[in-house]
Amino acid sequence: MSLKSNFELLADYNQWMNQNIYLAVSNLSADELAKNRGAFFGSIIGTLNHILVGDIIWLKRFAEHPSNFKSLDYARSLEKPQSLNTILHHEFMPLEQTRSKIDSVIKGFASELCDQTLSSNLTYKNSQGQVFSKNLGYLIQHLFNHQTHHRGQVSTLLNQLGIELGVTDLVVRIPDE
């Protein structure tokens, strides 16, 4: 397994899980989506927005890599979220549409990666303006880990509402040999 194929698998899993979660929450009312349930970002819609915010922030950083990834043109065009708890979309449909677009961007980005690029560093500023230079491959791993972490929170919130997502394990997306 190469790092590139690993990230392509994670991009596929990310898209699949997001589709499952968005399908599961699509029948909830706006009030149910916005109800503060004590999660890190309060509500289901707050948490889904946070995942999207994190993705946009990281994709915009990855877009600054010297490789000039063509797949990240859309991310370059987006406004940088002001904070990690920014609500980009208060309503479900526009949130779902943006999520779908970002998932396509992530899949395109994963397909553009190569071992040489993954072993290079990315220099970026965090939200406090501190400058870091870190391995790009590890930063991409963080992107996927962050999504999984917060999707787990949404999964728990849905379970508490009696909504079962079914199998959420990565193993179901790993191809048979």
N, CA, C and O atoms as a DFTB+ gen file, in Angstrom:
708 C
 N C O
     1  1       0.850      -1.183       0.000
     2  2       0.000       0.000       0.000
     3  2       0.892       1.242       0.000
     4  3       1.815       1.356       0.806
     5  1       0.613       2.137      -0.882
     6  2       1.327       3.411      -0.907
     7  2       0.543       4.445      -0.099
     8  3      -0.641       4.263       0.183
     9  1       1.219       5.527       0.266
    10  2       0.517       6.613       0.954
    11  2      -0.587       7.169       0.068
    12  3      -1.684       7.461       0.546
    13  1      -0.302       7.316      -1.216
    14  2      -1.304       7.832      -2.148
    15  2      -2.558       6.951      -2.129
    16  3      -3.672       7.464      -2.021
    17  1      -2.382       5.635      -2.232
    18  2      -3.554       4.753      -2.239
    19  2      -4.280       4.799      -0.894
    20  3      -5.504       4.678      -0.849
    21  1      -3.536       4.972       0.198
    22  2      -4.160       5.120       1.506
    23  2      -5.038       6.369       1.540
    24  3      -6.170       6.318       2.021
    25  1      -4.527       7.479       1.038
    26  2      -5.313       8.714       1.055
    27  2      -6.486       8.647       0.074
    28  3      -7.528       9.253       0.322
    29  1      -6.333       7.931      -1.021
    30  2      -7.466       7.734      -1.927
    31  2      -8.556       6.918      -1.239
    32  3      -9.743       7.204      -1.396
    33  1      -8.152       5.904      -0.477
    34  2      -9.119       5.114       0.291
    35  2      -9.810       5.983       1.336
    36  3     -11.031       5.921       1.485
    37  1      -9.046       6.784       2.053
    38  2      -9.639       7.644       3.080
    39  2     -10.564       8.693       2.472
    40  3     -11.584       9.037       3.069
    41  1     -10.221       9.202       1.296
    42  2     -11.094      10.168       0.618
    43  2     -12.410       9.502       0.205
    44  3     -13.479      10.102       0.314
    45  1     -12.319       8.263      -0.268
    46  2     -13.515       7.512      -0.624
    47  2     -14.372       7.252       0.615
    48  3     -15.587       7.449       0.593
    49  1     -13.729       6.812       1.689
    50  2     -14.434       6.555       2.953
    51  2     -15.091       7.829       3.481
    52  3     -16.240       7.808       3.920
    53  1     -14.355       8.932       3.434
    54  2     -14.869      10.224       3.880
    55  2     -16.155      10.583       3.129
    56  3     -17.156      10.965       3.735
    57  1     -16.108      10.454       1.813
    58  2     -17.283      10.790       1.008
    59  2     -18.458       9.870       1.342
    60  3     -19.589      10.329       1.499
    61  1     -18.183       8.584       1.448
    62  2     -19.218       7.595       1.739
    63  2     -19.853       7.853       3.107
    64  3     -21.077       7.834       3.236
    65  1     -19.028       8.093       4.125
    66  2     -19.555       8.355       5.463
    67  2     -20.351       9.650       5.507
    68  3     -21.406       9.713       6.139
    69  1     -19.851      10.680       4.841
    70  2     -20.607      11.936       4.821
    71  2     -21.955      11.745       4.138
    72  3     -22.960      12.281       4.604
    73  1     -21.994      11.000       3.057
    74  2     -23.278      10.736       2.395
    75  2     -24.225      10.007       3.341
    76  3     -25.411      10.328       3.399
    77  1     -23.705       9.019       4.088
    78  2     -24.537       8.279       5.040
    79  2     -25.055       9.180       6.155
    80  3     -26.230       9.116       6.516
    81  1     -24.186      10.008       6.694
    82  2     -24.602      10.896       7.786
    83  2     -25.612      11.925       7.293
    84  3     -26.618      12.179       7.956
    85  1     -25.348      12.509       6.145
    86  2     -26.274      13.522       5.639
    87  2     -27.626      12.909       5.282
    88  3     -28.662      13.550       5.462
    89  1     -27.626      11.689       4.783
    90  2     -28.881      10.993       4.524
    91  2     -29.621      10.756       5.841
    92  3     -30.837      10.939       5.915
    93  1     -28.896      10.354       6.865
    94  2     -29.508      10.078       8.173
    95  2     -30.107      11.331       8.803
    96  3     -31.147      11.244       9.456
    97  1     -29.490      12.477       8.627
    98  2     -30.006      13.696       9.262
    99  2     -30.988      14.449       8.374
   100  3     -31.606      15.415       8.819
   101  1     -31.137      14.022       7.135
   102  2     -31.964      14.773       6.184
   103  2     -33.432      14.860       6.581
   104  3     -34.135      15.769       6.141
   105  1     -33.903      13.935       7.400
   106  2     -35.305      13.957       7.817
   107  2     -35.534      14.681       9.134
   108  3     -36.668      14.799       9.597
   109  1     -34.445      15.169       9.740
   110  2     -34.613      15.920      10.979
   111  2     -35.077      17.342      10.678
   112  3     -34.704      17.919       9.656
   113  1     -35.868      17.889      11.547
   114  2     -36.329      19.270      11.377
   115  2     -35.169      20.227      11.625
   116  3     -34.152      19.850      12.208
   117  1     -35.330      21.449      11.183
   118  2     -34.312      22.476      11.424
   119  2     -34.083      22.656      12.924
   120  3     -32.949      22.859      13.358
   121  1     -35.159      22.583      13.721
   122  2     -35.028      22.715      15.173
   123  2     -34.223      21.559      15.770
   124  3     -33.384      21.771      16.645
   125  1     -34.481      20.330      15.292
   126  2     -33.734      19.168      15.785
   127  2     -32.258      19.266      15.414
   128  3     -31.389      18.911      16.210
   129  1     -31.977      19.747      14.206
   130  2     -30.587      19.892      13.763
   131  2     -29.848      20.946      14.583
   132  3     -28.659      20.800      14.869
   133  1     -30.557      22.006      14.957
   134  2     -29.931      23.137      15.642
   135  2     -29.949      23.005      17.163
   136  3     -29.317      23.809      17.849
   137  1     -30.647      22.023      17.703
   138  2     -30.762      21.878      19.159
   139  2     -29.395      21.593      19.777
   140  3     -28.663      20.712      19.325
   141  1     -29.067      22.357      20.820
   142  2     -27.806      22.143      21.521
   143  2     -27.885      20.832      22.285
   144  3     -28.721      20.662      23.172
   145  1     -27.003      19.912      21.927
   146  2     -26.999      18.578      22.526
   147  2     -25.756      18.337      23.385
   148  3     -25.467      17.202      23.766
   149  1     -25.021      19.418      23.688
   150  2     -23.868      19.296      24.560
   151  2     -22.609      18.784      23.879
   152  3     -21.639      18.445      24.558
   153  1     -22.605      18.721      22.570
   154  2     -21.407      18.298      21.837
   155  2     -20.403      19.455      21.814
   156  3     -20.742      20.577      22.192
   157  1     -19.181      19.187      21.377
   158  2     -18.157      20.236      21.315
   159  2     -18.664      21.472      20.577
   160  3     -18.383      22.602      20.978
   161  1     -19.409      21.252      19.502
   162  2     -19.930      22.362      18.714
   163  2     -21.451      22.445      18.813
   164  3     -22.139      22.868      17.885
   165  1     -21.948      22.022      19.979
   166  2     -23.342      22.190      20.342
   167  2     -24.288      21.221      19.672
   168  3     -24.668      20.204      20.251
   169  1     -24.658      21.537      18.469
   170  2     -25.720      20.834      17.772
   171  2     -25.170      19.936      16.666
   172  3     -23.971      19.920      16.386
   173  1     -26.074      19.201      16.057
   174  2     -25.688      18.389      14.898
   175  2     -25.244      19.302      13.763
   176  3     -24.200      19.072      13.153
   177  1     -26.031      20.336      13.477
   178  2     -25.646      21.218      12.369
   179  2     -24.377      22.005      12.704
   180  3     -23.584      22.313      11.815
   181  1     -24.187      22.328      13.978
   182  2     -22.952      22.997      14.390
   183  2     -21.742      22.103      14.174
   184  3     -20.699      22.568      13.715
   185  1     -21.871      20.828      14.501
   186  2     -20.771      19.886      14.332
   187  2     -20.501      19.631      12.852
   188  3     -19.344      19.565      12.436
   189  1     -21.552      19.488      12.061
   190  2     -21.361      19.291      10.612
   191  2     -20.703      20.516       9.976
   192  3     -19.864      20.385       9.085
   193  1     -21.087      21.694      10.436
   194  2     -20.433      22.919       9.958
   195  2     -18.964      22.932      10.363
   196  3     -18.102      23.306       9.567
   197  1     -18.676      22.526      11.596
   198  2     -17.288      22.513      12.063
   199  2     -16.414      21.589      11.209
   200  3     -15.291      21.949      10.856
   201  1     -16.921      20.412      10.882
   202  2     -16.155      19.496      10.030
   203  2     -15.853      20.173       8.698
   204  3     -14.728      20.100       8.203
   205  1     -16.848      20.825       8.124
   206  2     -16.669      21.524       6.849
   207  2     -15.679      22.677       6.990
   208  3     -14.831      22.875       6.120
   209  1     -15.779      23.426       8.063
   210  2     -14.849      24.536       8.321
   211  2     -13.415      24.012       8.388
   212  3     -12.515      24.566       7.757
   213  1     -13.211      22.944       9.156
   214  2     -11.876      22.362       9.262
   215  2     -11.343      21.921       7.909
   216  3     -10.179      22.156       7.586
   217  1     -12.195      21.284       7.122
   218  2     -11.779      20.849       5.786
   219  2     -11.378      22.037       4.921
   220  3     -10.349      21.997       4.247
   221  1     -12.174      23.078       4.939
   222  2     -11.876      24.255       4.111
   223  2     -10.562      24.895       4.552
   224  3      -9.731      25.251       3.715
   225  1     -10.374      25.040       5.842
   226  2      -9.134      25.644       6.336
   227  2      -7.931      24.833       5.864
   228  3      -6.961      25.397       5.357
   229  1      -7.991      23.515       6.031
   230  2      -6.854      22.688       5.622
   231  2      -6.681      22.653       4.104
   232  3      -5.553      22.703       3.613
   233  1      -7.768      22.570       3.364
   234  2      -7.645      22.559       1.897
   235  2      -7.051      23.864       1.392
   236  3      -6.259      23.859       0.450
   237  1      -7.422      24.973       2.001
   238  2      -6.833      26.258       1.614
   239  2      -5.328      26.277       1.931
   240  3      -4.541      26.836       1.167
   241  1      -4.938      25.678       3.035
   242  2      -3.508      25.573       3.349
   243  2      -2.802      24.680       2.337
   244  3      -1.733      25.027       1.834
   245  1      -3.403      23.525       2.038
   246  2      -2.798      22.610       1.061
   247  2      -2.694      23.278      -0.311
   248  3      -1.783      22.978      -1.084
   249  1      -3.613      24.167      -0.604
   250  2      -3.603      24.871      -1.899
   251  2      -2.393      25.786      -2.035
   252  3      -2.029      26.175      -3.145
   253  1      -1.771      26.131      -0.914
   254  2      -0.582      26.993      -0.938
   255  2       0.716      26.195      -1.141
   256  3       1.791      26.782      -1.268
   257  1       0.619      24.883      -1.169
   258  2       1.806      24.044      -1.395
   259  2       2.393      24.357      -2.763
   260  3       1.641      24.621      -3.701
   261  1       3.706      24.335      -2.901
   262  2       4.346      24.631      -4.191
   263  2       3.891      23.732      -5.347
   264  3       4.092      24.082      -6.510
   265  1       3.291      22.594      -5.049
   266  2       2.805      21.709      -6.114
   267  2       1.622      22.303      -6.872
   268  3       1.279      21.829      -7.955
   269  1       0.994      23.341      -6.308
   270  2      -0.111      24.034      -6.966
   271  2      -1.177      23.058      -7.482
   272  3      -1.497      23.045      -8.671
   273  1      -1.713      22.254      -6.585
   274  2      -2.688      21.235      -6.938
   275  2      -3.892      21.837      -7.667
   276  3      -4.584      22.701      -7.130
   277  1      -4.130      21.377      -8.876
   278  2      -5.253      21.866      -9.687
   279  2      -6.593      21.550      -9.006
   280  3      -7.541      22.330      -9.088
   281  1      -6.652      20.396      -8.334
   282  2      -7.893      19.971      -7.682
   283  2      -8.335      20.932      -6.577
   284  3      -9.485      20.892      -6.141
   285  1      -7.430      21.784      -6.129
   286  2      -7.755      22.692      -5.024
   287  2      -8.150      24.095      -5.494
   288  3      -8.252      25.013      -4.680
   289  1      -8.372      24.265      -6.793
   290  2      -8.813      25.567      -7.311
   291  2     -10.092      26.036      -6.616
   292  3     -10.216      27.210      -6.269
   293  1     -11.040      25.122      -6.413
   294  2     -12.285      25.492      -5.738
   295  2     -12.006      25.978      -4.311
   296  3     -12.573      26.976      -3.866
   297  1     -11.132      25.269      -3.603
   298  2     -10.787      25.670      -2.230
   299  2     -10.145      27.053      -2.215
   300  3     -10.394      27.849      -1.309
   301  1      -9.324      27.335      -3.214
   302  2      -8.695      28.664      -3.289
   303  2      -9.745      29.765      -3.420
   304  3      -9.543      30.879      -2.938
   305  1     -10.858      29.454      -4.067
   306  2     -11.894      30.466      -4.321
   307  2     -12.763      30.742      -3.096
   308  3     -13.480      31.742      -3.063
   309  1     -12.708      29.879      -2.101
   310  2     -13.559      30.031      -0.920
   311  2     -12.963      31.030       0.060
   312  3     -11.746      31.172       0.180
   313  1     -13.851      31.706       0.745
   314  2     -13.424      32.602       1.822
   315  2     -12.987      31.749       3.017
   316  3     -13.620      30.742       3.335
   317  1     -11.918      32.156       3.662
   318  2     -11.444      31.426       4.838
   319  2     -12.422      31.656       5.992
   320  3     -12.754      32.799       6.306
   321  1     -12.880      30.575       6.622
   322  2     -13.775      30.739       7.781
   323  2     -13.082      31.541       8.887
   324  3     -11.874      31.422       9.088
   325  1     -13.853      32.346       9.589
   326  2     -13.313      33.226      10.625
   327  2     -12.861      32.482      11.869
   328  3     -11.899      32.886      12.522
   329  1     -13.553      31.391      12.200
   330  2     -13.200      30.636      13.400
   331  2     -13.655      29.195      13.221
   332  3     -14.381      28.872      12.281
   333  1     -13.222      28.338      14.130
   334  2     -13.562      26.922      14.045
   335  2     -15.039      26.642      14.331
   336  3     -15.543      25.573      13.988
   337  1     -15.729      27.590      14.954
   338  2     -17.156      27.388      15.215
   339  2     -18.038      28.222      14.286
   340  3     -19.218      28.435      14.565
   341  1     -17.460      28.689      13.188
   342  2     -18.234      29.426      12.192
   343  2     -19.344      28.538      11.639
   344  3     -19.118      27.377      11.300
   345  1     -20.523      29.091      11.557
   346  2     -21.636      28.401      10.909
   347  2     -21.686      28.916       9.469
   348  3     -22.130      30.034       9.208
   349  1     -21.224      28.083       8.553
   350  2     -21.217      28.458       7.138
   351  2     -22.622      28.413       6.557
   352  3     -22.995      29.244       5.728
   353  1     -23.394      27.429       7.006
   354  2     -24.763      27.246       6.508
   355  2     -25.676      26.887       7.671
   356  3     -25.473      25.872       8.338
   357  1     -26.674      27.714       7.910
   358  2     -27.656      27.434       8.954
   359  2     -28.687      26.426       8.474
   360  3     -29.315      25.744       9.284
   361  1     -28.863      26.329       7.161
   362  2     -29.860      25.429       6.591
   363  2     -29.195      24.193       6.020
   364  3     -28.063      24.245       5.538
   365  1     -29.915      23.072       6.081
   366  2     -29.360      21.779       5.723
   367  2     -28.966      21.672       4.248
   368  3     -27.861      21.226       3.940
   369  1     -29.839      22.068       3.349
   370  2     -29.581      21.846       1.919
   371  2     -28.292      22.520       1.428
   372  3     -27.488      21.860       0.770
   373  1     -28.066      23.801       1.720
   374  2     -26.804      24.394       1.269
   375  2     -25.582      23.758       1.947
   376  3     -24.513      23.661       1.345
   377  1     -25.749      23.329       3.198
   378  2     -24.657      22.645       3.886
   379  2     -24.335      21.335       3.172
   380  3     -23.169      21.022       2.932
   381  1     -25.359      20.585       2.838
   382  2     -25.168      19.307       2.142
   383  2     -24.529      19.513       0.765
   384  3     -23.663      18.736       0.361
   385  1     -24.946      20.543       0.055
   386  2     -24.374      20.820      -1.268
   387  2     -22.894      21.173      -1.167
   388  3     -22.086      20.691      -1.961
   389  1     -22.537      22.005      -0.203
   390  2     -21.130      22.374      -0.028
   391  2     -20.324      21.163       0.421
   392  3     -19.203      20.959      -0.045
   393  1     -20.883      20.357       1.322
   394  2     -20.197      19.144       1.777
   395  2     -19.891      18.229       0.586
   396  3     -18.784      17.705       0.466
   397  1     -20.862      18.046      -0.273
   398  2     -20.688      17.187      -1.443
   399  2     -19.580      17.714      -2.357
   400  3     -18.761      16.945      -2.861
   401  1     -19.564      19.016      -2.561
   402  2     -18.529      19.624      -3.404
   403  2     -17.148      19.452      -2.774
   404  3     -16.193      19.096      -3.464
   405  1     -17.038      19.700      -1.483
   406  2     -15.750      19.564      -0.799
   407  2     -15.278      18.111      -0.830
   408  3     -14.086      17.853      -0.999
   409  1     -16.193      17.165      -0.669
   410  2     -15.796      15.756      -0.739
   411  2     -15.249      15.401      -2.117
   412  3     -14.310      14.613      -2.226
   413  1     -15.821      15.970      -3.155
   414  2     -15.292      15.758      -4.513
   415  2     -13.907      16.376      -4.658
   416  3     -13.027      15.795      -5.293
   417  1     -13.716      17.545      -4.076
   418  2     -12.410      18.203      -4.106
   419  2     -11.370      17.333      -3.393
   420  3     -10.257      17.155      -3.888
   421  1     -11.740      16.795      -2.234
   422  2     -10.812      15.955      -1.473
   423  2     -10.432      14.718      -2.280
   424  3      -9.265      14.326      -2.294
   425  1     -11.398      14.100      -2.951
   426  2     -11.088      12.923      -3.770
   427  2     -10.145      13.307      -4.919
   428  3      -9.204      12.572      -5.219
   429  1     -10.389      14.437      -5.552
   430  2      -9.503      14.897      -6.620
   431  2      -8.106      15.188      -6.100
   432  3      -7.112      14.862      -6.748
   433  1      -8.035      15.796      -4.941
   434  2      -6.753      16.101      -4.310
   435  2      -5.979      14.817      -4.030
   436  3      -4.790      14.732      -4.339
   437  1      -6.639      13.822      -3.452
   438  2      -5.975      12.551      -3.147
   439  2      -5.423      11.904      -4.419
   440  3      -4.358      11.287      -4.397
   441  1      -6.145      12.047      -5.510
   442  2      -5.681      11.435      -6.764
   443  2      -4.468      12.162      -7.343
   444  3      -3.729      11.586      -8.141
   445  1      -4.258      13.403      -6.956
   446  2      -3.116      14.186      -7.451
   447  2      -1.827      13.946      -6.661
   448  3      -0.748      14.339      -7.104
   449  1      -1.932      13.318      -5.524
   450  2      -0.770      13.154      -4.645
   451  2       0.235      12.152      -5.215
   452  3      -0.117      11.257      -5.983
   453  1       1.480      12.328      -4.821
   454  2       2.528      11.354      -5.147
   455  2       3.472      11.278      -3.950
   456  3       3.472      12.162      -3.093
   457  1       4.269      10.226      -3.896
   458  2       5.143      10.009      -2.738
   459  2       6.088      11.174      -2.494
   460  3       6.321      11.557      -1.347
   461  1       6.628      11.734      -3.551
   462  2       7.565      12.851      -3.387
   463  2       6.871      14.044      -2.732
   464  3       7.413      14.664      -1.818
   465  1       5.689      14.352      -3.201
   466  2       4.933      15.475      -2.627
   467  2       4.551      15.188      -1.177
   468  3       4.635      16.066      -0.318
   469  1       4.130      13.951      -0.914
   470  2       3.712      13.592       0.440
   471  2       4.855      13.651       1.438
   472  3       4.620      13.830       2.633
   473  1       6.077      13.506       0.974
   474  2       7.220      13.577       1.885
   475  2       7.758      15.002       2.027
   476  3       8.697      15.242       2.787
   477  1       7.163      15.940       1.297
   478  2       7.594      17.337       1.397
   479  2       6.910      18.007       2.585
   480  3       6.001      17.447       3.197
   481  1       7.364      19.210       2.892
   482  2       6.773      19.982       3.980
   483  2       5.822      21.035       3.440
   484  3       5.933      21.490       2.302
   485  1       4.894      21.398       4.293
   486  2       3.988      22.510       4.022
   487  2       4.216      23.546       5.109
   488  3       4.171      23.230       6.298
   489  1       4.459      24.777       4.701
   490  2       4.575      25.877       5.651
   491  2       3.244      26.623       5.647
   492  3       2.733      26.995       4.591
   493  1       2.692      26.835       6.827
   494  2       1.381      27.476       6.946
   495  2       1.311      28.239       8.259
   496  3       2.150      28.076       9.145
   497  1       0.280      29.080       8.359
   498  2      -0.009      29.796       9.603
   499  2      -1.280      29.222      10.201
   500  3      -2.244      28.935       9.492
   501  1      -1.267      29.060      11.526
   502  2      -2.493      28.631      12.188
   503  2      -3.396      29.850      12.397
   504  3      -3.071      30.954      11.963
   505  1      -4.516      29.639      13.057
   506  2      -5.488      30.728      13.217
   507  2      -4.982      31.855      14.120
   508  3      -5.537      32.954      14.108
   509  1      -3.937      31.589      14.897
   510  2      -3.337      32.632      15.729
   511  2      -2.151      33.304      15.041
   512  3      -1.494      34.161      15.631
   513  1      -1.877      32.919      13.800
   514  2      -0.795      33.531      13.047
   515  2       0.572      32.904      13.256
   516  3       1.562      33.388      12.707
   517  1       0.645      31.836      14.039
   518  2       1.918      31.146      14.242
   519  2       2.278      30.365      12.983
   520  3       1.414      29.760      12.348
   521  1       3.555      30.386      12.630
   522  2       4.026      29.710      11.422
   523  2       4.542      28.327      11.776
   524  3       5.288      28.158      12.741
   525  1       4.138      27.339      10.988
   526  2       4.583      25.957      11.152
   527  2       5.061      25.429       9.810
   528  3       4.606      25.878       8.758
   529  1       5.968      24.487       9.852
   530  2       6.389      23.756       8.660
   531  2       6.370      22.284       9.038
   532  3       7.187      21.826       9.837
   533  1       5.424      21.544       8.451
   534  2       5.229      20.144       8.826
   535  2       5.095      19.285       7.577
   536  3       4.792      19.777       6.489
   537  1       5.324      18.003       7.759
   538  2       5.215      17.042       6.672
   539  2       3.795      17.028       6.099
   540  3       2.821      16.877       6.836
   541  1       3.692      17.187       4.787
   542  2       2.386      17.251       4.130
   543  2       1.574      15.974       4.347
   544  3       0.376      16.042       4.622
   545  1       2.215      14.817       4.226
   546  2       1.492      13.561       4.419
   547  2       0.856      13.461       5.790
   548  3      -0.286      13.020       5.916
   549  1       1.585      13.865       6.819
   550  2       1.017      13.836       8.173
   551  2      -0.144      14.829       8.310
   552  3      -1.128      14.549       8.995
   553  1      -0.026      15.971       7.665
   554  2      -1.103      16.969       7.738
   555  2      -2.364      16.466       7.039
   556  3      -3.476      16.706       7.508
   557  1      -2.191      15.779       5.934
   558  2      -3.352      15.195       5.250
   559  2      -3.981      14.119       6.130
   560  3      -5.204      13.999       6.194
   561  1      -3.144      13.341       6.804
   562  2      -3.666      12.337       7.744
   563  2      -4.495      13.026       8.831
   564  3      -5.541      12.519       9.237
   565  1      -4.024      14.176       9.294
   566  2      -4.774      14.932      10.302
   567  2      -6.142      15.344       9.754
   568  3      -7.139      15.262      10.471
   569  1      -6.204      15.781       8.509
   570  2      -7.489      16.161       7.897
   571  2      -8.496      15.022       8.039
   572  3      -9.624      15.233       8.484
   573  1      -8.083      13.817       7.659
   574  2      -8.998      12.676       7.718
   575  2      -9.309      12.275       9.161
   576  3     -10.445      11.911       9.464
   577  1      -8.329      12.337      10.042
   578  2      -8.554      12.002      11.441
   579  2      -9.547      12.982      12.077
   580  3     -10.420      12.572      12.842
   581  1      -9.415      14.254      11.767
   582  2     -10.314      15.274      12.303
   583  2     -11.755      14.988      11.880
   584  3     -12.678      15.072      12.691
   585  1     -11.935      14.651      10.610
   586  2     -13.280      14.338      10.124
   587  2     -13.866      13.151      10.880
   588  3     -15.011      13.191      11.332
   589  1     -13.071      12.099      11.010
   590  2     -13.540      10.880      11.667
   591  2     -13.921      11.160      13.118
   592  3     -14.944      10.677      13.603
   593  1     -13.106      11.933      13.795
   594  2     -13.373      12.283      15.190
   595  2     -14.745      12.944      15.336
   596  3     -15.556      12.522      16.160
   597  1     -14.997      13.965      14.548
   598  2     -16.253      14.703      14.700
   599  2     -17.449      13.980      14.088
   600  3     -18.575      14.159      14.552
   601  1     -17.229      13.171      13.061
   602  2     -18.337      12.345      12.555
   603  2     -18.757      11.348      13.638
   604  3     -19.936      11.009      13.747
   605  1     -17.802      10.881      14.433
   606  2     -18.141      10.001      15.549
   607  2     -19.054      10.689      16.544
   608  3     -19.948      10.059      17.108
   609  1     -18.838      11.973      16.763
   610  2     -19.716      12.725      17.656
   611  2     -21.125      12.814      17.069
   612  3     -22.115      12.642      17.779
   613  1     -21.201      13.085      15.759
   614  2     -22.521      13.160      15.116
   615  2     -23.201      11.798      15.183
   616  3     -24.403      11.713      15.434
   617  1     -22.443      10.744      14.962
   618  2     -22.990       9.386      15.043
   619  2     -23.589       9.130      16.425
   620  3     -24.664       8.541      16.535
   621  1     -22.906       9.565      17.466
   622  2     -23.421       9.401      18.831
   623  2     -24.701      10.202      19.029
   624  3     -25.664       9.703      19.613
   625  1     -24.716      11.437      18.548
   626  2     -25.922      12.267      18.676
   627  2     -27.099      11.630      17.948
   628  3     -28.224      11.636      18.447
   629  1     -26.833      11.082      16.769
   630  2     -27.904      10.422      16.011
   631  2     -28.384       9.168      16.746
   632  3     -29.584       8.896      16.798
   633  1     -27.455       8.416      17.307
   634  2     -27.821       7.216      18.053
   635  2     -28.715       7.574      19.234
   636  3     -29.660       6.850      19.546
   637  1     -28.415       8.687      19.886
   638  2     -29.238       9.128      21.010
   639  2     -30.650       9.505      20.558
   640  3     -31.587       9.503      21.357
   641  1     -30.792       9.829      19.274
   642  2     -32.111      10.147      18.714
   643  2     -32.798       8.905      18.144
   644  3     -33.903       8.988      17.608
   645  1     -32.134       7.754      18.265
   646  2     -32.701       6.522      17.735
   647  2     -32.437       6.323      16.252
   648  3     -33.087       5.495      15.613
   649  1     -31.494       7.071      15.698
   650  2     -31.162       6.949      14.279
   651  2     -29.869       6.159      14.163
   652  3     -28.813       6.596      14.622
   653  1     -29.966       5.002      13.549
   654  2     -28.827       4.094      13.417
   655  2     -28.181       4.285      12.047
   656  3     -28.852       4.247      11.016
   657  1     -26.856       4.492      12.059
   658  2     -26.109       4.664      10.808
   659  2     -25.703       3.349      10.169
   660  3     -25.344       3.319       8.992
   661  1     -25.754       2.284      10.911
   662  2     -25.256       1.010      10.394
   663  2     -23.742       0.958      10.546
   664  3     -23.165       1.665      11.372
   665  1     -23.118       0.126       9.751
   666  2     -21.670      -0.054       9.830
   667  2     -20.976       1.226       9.390
   668  3     -21.279       1.783       8.334
   669  1     -20.042       1.682      10.213
   670  2     -19.283       2.902       9.899
   671  2     -17.788       2.628       9.793
   672  3     -16.996       3.563       9.666
   673  1     -17.399       1.380       9.844
   674  2     -15.979       1.034       9.846
   675  2     -15.348       1.183       8.467
   676  3     -15.966       0.883       7.446
   677  1     -14.127       1.646       8.464
   678  2     -13.340       1.796       7.243
   679  2     -13.232       0.480       6.481
   680  3     -13.158       0.482       5.252
   681  1     -13.222      -0.636       7.193
   682  2     -13.006      -1.942       6.568
   683  2     -14.016      -2.223       5.450
   684  3     -13.700      -2.961       4.516
   685  1     -15.216      -1.654       5.526
   686  2     -16.195      -1.910       4.472
   687  2     -15.840      -1.239       3.146
   688  3     -16.393      -1.584       2.102
   689  1     -14.915      -0.278       3.191
   690  2     -14.484       0.417       1.961
   691  2     -13.160      -0.130       1.428
   692  3     -12.718       0.263       0.349
   693  1     -12.528      -1.028       2.175
   694  2     -11.274      -1.626       1.714
   695  2     -11.626      -2.711       0.707
   696  3     -12.370      -3.639       1.025
   697  1     -11.092      -2.599      -0.509
   698  2     -11.440      -3.580      -1.550
   699  2     -10.930      -4.987      -1.211
   700  3      -9.881      -5.146      -0.588
   701  1     -11.681      -5.986      -1.627
   702  2     -11.222      -7.376      -1.514
   703  2     -10.099      -7.596      -2.517
   704  3     -10.092      -7.019      -3.604
   705  1      -9.167      -8.427      -2.137
   706  2      -8.041      -8.735      -3.055
   707  2      -8.348      -9.942      -3.890
   708  3      -7.526     -10.349      -4.712
